[in-house]
Amino acid sequence: MRVHFTNNHTSNHTLHFHGMNLTNEHDGVAYGHLGHLEVKPGETRTYEFVADPAGTHMYHCHVNSPQHIDMGMVGVLIVEPKDKRAEPKVDFERVLMLDDWYLNDNGGHEAMAHPAMIHQANYFTVNGKAFPGIEPITMTTGQKVRVRMLNVGYQAHSMHLHGHSFVITHRDGRRLKVEQEQDTLLIGPGERYDLVFTATNPGLWLFHCHVVPHVTNDGGYPGGLLIPVVTQAKNGKAAPVIKAAPPKAHATH
């Protein structure tokens, strides 16, 4: 991979390719005696690395990380293997990027750059949206989905799937030698998991964090990390429509 990164912002930045096997020169870490890796405003830096290992990873800024990541300088990096014979056979994939946010009383987003603020998070999102804004996983019975889940926030989440079990096939991009079947997964900050499950019966199911305050929007339930899983029978019988009260005071991400 060769990435040309131009900094058009007013602060120094870098790119760190989280999970990749990199040389120090292209690691994008910028602190202390490694400050020479910072890309200053107006500068361009070229990152080069071999895409390895295959799997679900991320990239983010590594300058003043607590603020810059929380302000959105983070994304998903997926490396596919050349030989896909060992990959799970699925009908489709979904990427779920989990994050946590703090919105003040005026509805403004504040970066949780100080450790004391981490547990003040009052919104929890999937791909930048809190429930009911989260896109459902929609399936037909018999379909199999691969879920690539990443935690780019500061808090651990215990993700539980109703009505089904899933098989964990990858952790941090690496194929597990022994697959694990379960229905609840604890994912910490920076971790990535690949899960595979099959829609077994029609209905409306929930895939949500079991740290219950994480399924609220500023304390209002339901909200946050709540992903509807809508399965319908092959004959076209639809699942019930999910309804939720709107957020109280703030607009969700």
N, C-alpha and C positions, 0 to 999 in steps of 0.2 A: 504494500500500500504506500502511496505517496500522497500526502495531504498538504496542500498549500494553505496556510492559515494567515490571514491578514487581519490585523487589529485596527478596526475603525472606531474603537471606543476611547474613552478618556483615561482608563485605568490599564495597568499592565495585565496581561492574561497569558495563559498557556493552554495546551490541550494535553490531557493525560488519557491514554487509552487503557482503561481499567480492565485488567484481565489478560492483556496481551504480553507476550514475552518480548521485552524491548531492551535496547541498549540504553545506558544512562543518558546519552546525548539526546535521545528522542522520547524520554520518559515524561517530559512535561512537568516535572516537579520543580517548584520555585520557592525555596526558602533557605535562609542561612547562606552557606558557601556555595549553594547551587543556584543562587539568584541569577546567574548568567543565562539561565534557560528562559527567563521571562521575555515575553514579546511586548515591546513598548508600543504606545499609540503611534500609528502610522507605519509600523514595521510589518514585515512578512517573514514567516518562518516555515520551512518545509520539514515535515515529519515523514520519516520512512521506517517501515517495519514490515516484517513478514506476518501475515495474518495467521496467528497461531497462539493458542489452540482454537479449534473450531468450537462454536457454541454461542451462548447468550452472554453478552458483555455490555459495557457502557463506556462513554467518554465524558469528561468533564474538565472544567477549568481547575487548575491547582494553584492559583494565586488567590490568597485570602479566601480559601475554599469555603469556610462556613458562610460567608456572605454571597460569593459568586455562584455557588451551586444552588443555594436557596433562592437566588434571584433568577434561576432558570438556565444556567450554563451547564446543562447536562443532557445527555441523549442516549439512545440505544444503539449498540453496535452488535450486529449479528454476523458471525463468520460461519459459512456453510462448508462442510467437508467436501473434498473432491470426490471421495468414495462415500456414497450415501446408502450403501447396502445395510449398514448397521443402524441407520437412523430409524426412528419410529415411523411406522406407516400410518399417516393420518389423512383426514379429508381437508382440513384447513388449520391455520395457526392463528393465535391471538397473542399480542404482546400487552402485558399489564405492568406499567411502571408506577409503583406505589410511592407516594410522597406525603409530607405533612407540612402545614403552613400555619402562620399566625396572622390573622386579620384583626386590626385594632377596632376600637369602638366606632371609628369613622369609616370602616370598611376598607382601610388601606392595608396593603400587604407590607409587613415588616420582616426583614431577614432575621432568622434566629441565630445571629452570629455569636451571642454570649451564651455560655453553658446554662445559665439560669433560665433562659428562654425556651429551652428544648421542650420542657413539659408544659409550656403555655400554648402549644399548638392547639388550635381549635377547629381546623379544617383538615381533612384527610382525603387525598385524591388518587384516582386511577387515570393515568394519561392526562393529568391536568384538570380532571373533572371530579366533582363530588356528587354522590347520589342525590337526587335522581337524574343528574346529567350524564351519568356513566353509560356508555353504550353496552347493551345487553349482549351476552353470548347466546346466539340463536342457532338451534340445532334441530335436526330431524332424528327421530329415534334410529339408532344404529350408526349414526355418524360419530366419528372420532376426532377430537380436537387436541392439538398441542398448545399448551399455554406456556409462554415464556414470561416468567415473572421476575421483576427486578425491584429491589428496594433502594431508592435513591435518596430517601429521607433520613431522619435521625432516630426514629423509634422502631423497635421490633414489632412485627405484626404476626398474629396467629390466624392464618387464613384457613377457614373451614368451609367445605363444600357440602351442601344439603343434598340428600337423596342419592348420592353417588359416592364412589371412592375414586381416587386417582392414583396413577403410578408415577413415581418420581424417577425420571430417566437420566437427568443431568443435574449436577450441582456445580456452580461457578464455571459453566461451559464444558465440564468434563463428564463424559459418559460414565455412569455408575456401573461397576462390575456386577453388583447385585441390585436390581430394581426393587424399590420399596413401595408397597401399596398402603395407603392411609387416606384419611379424609380431612386431616388438619395438619398444616405445615407452619412451623415457626421460621420466619425469614428475617434476618437481621440486616442492619444498614450495610450496603455494599454487596450483599449476597444476591445470587441469581439461581433460580431453579427452573427446570423444565418439567412440566406435568402433562400427562396424557390421560384423558378419560373419554368414555363412550356414553352417549345419551341412551339411557336404558328405558325410560318411560316418559310419556308426555306430562307436562305440567310446568309450573313456575317454581324454580328452585333458587336458592340464594348461595352465593359464594362471597363470604364476608369475613372481616377481621373479628375474632372473638375477644379481643380487648374492647369491651363493649363501648366505651367512650369514643373509640375510633370509628364507630358507625353513627356518629352524630355530626351535625353542622352547627358549630358553636353551641353544643349542648342539646340541639333539637334533633329528636329521633323520629324516623330513620334518616340517615345521611351518610356522608363519609365513604368508607371503604365497603360498600355494599354493591356487588355486581349481580344483576339478575341473570340467571341462566334459564332461557326459555326454550323448552323442547316441545316439539309437536309430532304427532304420529304421522306415519307415511301417508295415511289417508287424508291428511290435511287438517285434522282436528287441532285447533290452536290452543295454546295455554292461556290462562286468564291474563288480563292486562294489569300490570303493576301500577299502583297509585301511591303517591306520597304527598305529604304537606310540603309547601314551599319553604325554603329557609327563612329564618326569623328576620334578622336585621341586615345580614350581609349577602352580597351576591356571591355564589360559589365560583370557583375557578373554572 
